[in-house]
């Protein structure tokens, strides 16, 4: 594994310990623990003496490790989670390869990188990527993985870096030592993060999703290494289970789901027509003034309030969860307010239509009493 020399020590000197609102923070001038978020990368975990490291960050003066228990200042042996480091190295090398692949295929540049515990993302400088371009870049990236090309670590300075065709040129303000990660003739980038010793150790790179972000950028979600295997295991399990539930083969699964969606749309349309007809039927048997109280399905209630003449009455419709209240003669908002004062719950709406959700089901007589108090009807 390619680890920058600053993170290869197995000892740490803790300068001070601080208890910050229950968080135990250990301060050191140098540390073998890579900070969380530095260069978009996940940070190290492990232990300092008897204490486990929960997070790592840095400021201008110190590297700060959050610990699960208090220790005293002094020098300690450290243990680094090497399995986590390998996962980090796989994701980070995969990012270099994938970013270089998009430049090679379509001259699309990466502007930022973020590594998460489940997946990684890169934001690229385009508002849209054609599916064919995604596939070509992914295929090229995996060919580089399969080539088992050496991942070289080159320590130089700003002047020396100019001897290489960096994917992203360094600023003239860079001072001191510069670390380059070189992947054969495919990519060279300045980086202080963890990397595999050859591209074959990345295992596989899989783009799992895309989305448009920040106006003119596209965010690519990807996994690599053991994460790729876990990704395929998860989705293979889900797809196989769906195929069993729908009693179909994997090849016919998509067609079966499309057929079911079409059937559901037809059934929803039929149900809507039946609900409207039923609402018209019951509306003819309701009184024409004062308070009208009805219970039924939500869709029936929506149609009922649309087709009824509300010019001389208040309709209260209960759909099993909430009460829909409507009228063209009375402002229903005072009624909602009074209901909440007397029975609690919540509600709101406009003068002609509102809804009310009490803490428990109410009776017709409750609404009759409130109407009598508010409107004298």
N, C-alpha and C positions, 0 to 999 in steps of 0.2 A: 504494500500500500504506500502511495506517495503522500507522506505527511511532512509539512513544513517543519524544519528543525526546531522551531520555537515550541512546538507541541509534542516533542518526542521525549521529554524528560519524564522521570518517574518519581521525582521529589518536588515538593512545593514548600515555600517559606511563607507562612501566614503572618502578616504584619499586625493585624488587629482583628478582633471579633466584635460584631455589633448585633444587638437584638433590636430590630426595627419592627415594632408592633407585632411581635411574635415570630418574625422571620429572622432566622439566624444567618448573618452575612459574614463571610470570611474574605478579607482583603489581602491581596498579594500584588507585588510589583511585576512578577512574571508568573506564568501558569502554563501547565501542559493541557489545560482544559480550553477547548476552542469555544469562543463566545457564541451565544444564540443570535442568529440573524446576521452575523458578520458575512458580508458578501452574498447574502441571501441564503446561507447555509444553516442547517441545524447545528446546535451546539453539542459539546460532549456531555456525557454522564459518566458516573463512576463513584469513587469514594476517596475521601481524604482522611487517612487514619480510620477511625471507627464511624465517621459520618458519611452519609450518602449525599451526593451532589444533586440538587433538584433543578437548578438553573444556573446559567453563567452569563454574565454581562461585563462590559468594560466601560470605563470612562477615561478621561485624560490622564489620570494618575494610577488607577488600580484595575486589576481584574477581580471581579466580585462573584464569589460562588455562594449560592444559597444552599444551606445545609439542613438536614433533617434533625440534627442535634447539635448542641453547643460543644465546642472544643476550645482549648486554650491556644493562644498565639504560639508559634514555633514551627519547626521543620517537620514535615510528615512525608511518609510514603504515600503514593497515590495509586489507585487502580482505575484504569480506563475501560469503559464498556467497548471492547473491540468489535463485537458483533454490530453494534450501532455505528461505529466508525466505518465498517465495511459497507453498510447500507448507505451511509452518507457519501462515501467515495463512489459507489455505483451510481447514485443519483447525480452527483456533481459532474462526473465524467460523461454521463449520458447527456447532461445539459450542454456541455461543450460540443459534443458530437452533433446533437440535434440542432443547435444554433448554427453550426458550420454547415450542416446539411441544407438548411433553408436558404443560406446565402448561395450555396452551390447550385441549388435547383431553381431558385426564383429571385435571388438577390434581395431576400427579405431579412432585415437585420433585427437582432434581439436587443431590446432596450432595458429589460429588467428580468430578474430571476428570483423565485422564492421557493424554498424547500419546506414542505410540510411533513408531518409524521405519516400521512397516508399517500400523498401524491405531491408532485412538484408542478410549478407553473413557470412559463416564460411568456412575457409580453413582447409581441413582435410588431414591427413598424408597418402595419397594413390593416385596413379596416375589414378586409374579407380575404379568405384564402379558399381557392377552388378545391373541392375534394380530391381531384387528381394530383394537385400540388402537395396536399397533405400526405397522400399515399406515397408519392415519389420521394418526398423528404424522409418519411418514416422508413421506407425500404432502403434508401441510401444509408441512413444512420445505422440500420441493422447490418448492412454489408460491412460497414466499418467495424462494428462490434465483432462480427464473425471473422474478420481479417486478423484478429489478435495482434493488432499493431501496438508497438511499445508506446507507453505514455511516459514521456521524458520530463524530468524536472530540471530546469535550467536556471541557475542563479547568476544574475548579471546586474547591470545598472541601466539607467535611462539611455545612455549612449549605446550600450551594448544591445539593448532591445531593438534598436533601429536596424540591426542586421537581420531581423526576422519580419516576416509579413504578418503582423498582428491583426487579428480579426477586429480589434478595437484599439487604435493607437493610444499610447499613453500621453498624459498631459505633460507639458514642459516643466510643470511645477513639481513633478515627482522627484524626490531626493532619495539617495542611498540605494540599498539593495533592492533588486526587483526579481521576483520569482515568476518564471514563465512555465506554462504547461503546454508541451508540444506533443501532438498526436500525429506522428509520421509527417507526411506532406499535406495532411488534411486540415489541421488547425493549430494555431499558436495563440495563446491568450495569457495575459498576466492574471495570476490567481494565487491566493494564499490558502485555498481550501484543500480538502482531502480528495485524492484521486486514486483510481486503481493503477496497477503497474502495467497493465495492457488492456486493450479495449475488450478482449474476450471475457474479462472478469465482470464486465457490465452485465453480461447475460443476455438481455433483450431490452429494447426500448419500445414502449407502446404509448401512442397518443390516445387518450381516452375521452377527451372532450375539447370543445372550443367555445369561446364566447367573445362578443365584442365588448371592449372596455375603453373608457376614457376617450370616447369619440372616434379616434382614428387608429386604435390599436386592437389587436386580436390577442386574447389570452389562450394559450395552449396548455392543457392539463396532460401530464404524462407520468408514467411509472417505469421503473427499470429494475433490473436485478431480481431479487427474491420477491419484490413487490409485484413484478409482472406475473410471476407464478401464482401468487395469492390472488391477484386480480382475475386471472383466468379460472382459477379454482372456484372462486366465488360466483362468477357469472355463468360458468358451466353448470354449477350446481343449481342455480336459479332457473336457467333455461331448461335443464332436464326435468326439474320439478314442474315447471309450467307445461311442458309437453305431456307429462303424465297426467296432470290435472285436466288437460283438455283432450286427453286420449288421442294424440296425434304424434307424428314423427317430427324431429327437429327440422327437417327440410320443409315441412308443410305448416310449421308453427305460425309463421308470419301471416300466411294466407288465412289460417284458421282465426287468428285474432282480428284481422280485417273484416272477415265475415261476421264475427260476433259484434264488432263495433257497428256494422251496418244494421244488424238485427236490433241492436239496442236503440239506435237512432229511430228506426221504424216503430219500435214499441213505445218510445218516448213520445213520438208524434201522435200515435194512436191514443195513448194515455192523456195527452194534452187535449185532444178533441173530445174524448169522453168526459174529462173534467169540465170542459166548457159547457157541454150539453147538460151535464148534471147540475152545474151552477145555474143555468137558465131554468131548469126544471124547479129547483128549490126556491128560486127567486120569486116565482109566481105564487107561492104559498106563504110568503112573508107579509106581515102587516106593512102598511104604507107610511106610517109616521111613528114618531117617538123612538124608543130603543128597540133594536132588533138584535137578538143574540143567536149565533149559529156556531156549531162545532163541526169540524171536518178536516180534510187534507189541505195542505198549504196551497197547492195549485188550484184547488176548487175555490178556496178563499180569494186568491188573487183575481180569478175570473169573476167571482161574485161581486167584488168591490168595483170592478170595471163596468159590469153590465147593469147593475142596480141603479135605480133613480135615487140619488142621495139628497135630493133637494129638500126633503122634509123629515129626514130621519138620521139616526146614528146607528151604524152597524158595528157590532163587536163580533169578530170571528176568531175562534180559538183553534189553532192547528196542532195542538198537542204540546207545544213548547211556549208559544207566545200568543198574545192577543193583538190582532190587527184591528184598528179602530179608524173609521172613516165617516165623514159627513160633509155635505155641501152647505148645510144650513148652520151648523154649529162649529165653532173653533174647538177642535178636540184637544188642543194643548192644555187648557185648564183642567180637563178631565184626567189627562195623564199625570199632571202635577198633583192633583188630589189623590189619585190612586197610589202614587209613591209615598205621599204623606201618611196615608192611612194604612197601606198594606206593605210598604217597602218595595223592593225590587228596583228595576230600572226601565227607562223608556225614553221616547223622544220622537220628534218628527215635525211635520208641517201642520198648518192650520186645518187642512182637509184630510190629512192622512198621517197616522202615527202608529207606533207599536209599543206594546208594554209587556214586560216579562217579570212576573211576580216571583216571589220566593217559593210559592206553592200554588197549586191550582185553585182557582176561585169559582164561585157559583154565580149564576145569572142574577140572583138577588143582590149580590155585592155590587154589580154594575148598575142595577136599577137604583140602588140607594145612592150611589155616587152621582148618577145622572140627575136624580131628584134634587140633590144638594147643589150641584153646579148649574143646572139649566132649568130647574123647576119643572121637569117633565117626568 
